[in-house]
Amino acid sequence: MYAWVDEGEKNYLIETKMPGVEKKDVKLDVYDALIQVTSDGDSYAYRGYLHLPLKIEPKSTTATFKNGILRVTAPLSEKLGRPVKVEIK
């Protein structure tokens, strides 16, 4: 899966192009650090996985699909996996 990923301070913004795909055929599954996109239509099949370096909040993740572009906003988890800056003295 080719995707544009922007890691912000509080979330990931993810965008992937799916030309010729219809919204009704797109399925998005979100895990702690994995996003899975699948789509099966009459003339196409699409499956992609995106492994993220930091954990996200699956229940707070949102997505839109318009003009063949899937946009996902995945909030970073405040739990395990988030780096903490430590001041060096």
URKACOR-V748739 format. One line per field, one symbol per residue. phi: phi as a letter, one per 40 degrees, with the letter a starting at -180 (. if undefined). psi: psi as a letter, one per 40 degrees, with the letter a starting at -180 (. if undefined). Layout:
phi=???
psi=???
This chain:
phi=.cacbbcccbacbbbbcbcgcbdcccbbbbbdaabbbbabbcbaabaabbcbcbcbbdcbcbabbafgbcbbbbcccccdgccbcbccb
psi=hhihhhhadeihhhhhhgheiideehhhhhadfhhhhihhadeihhhihhhidiiigdeehiiihhfehhhhhhhiieaiehihhhhh.
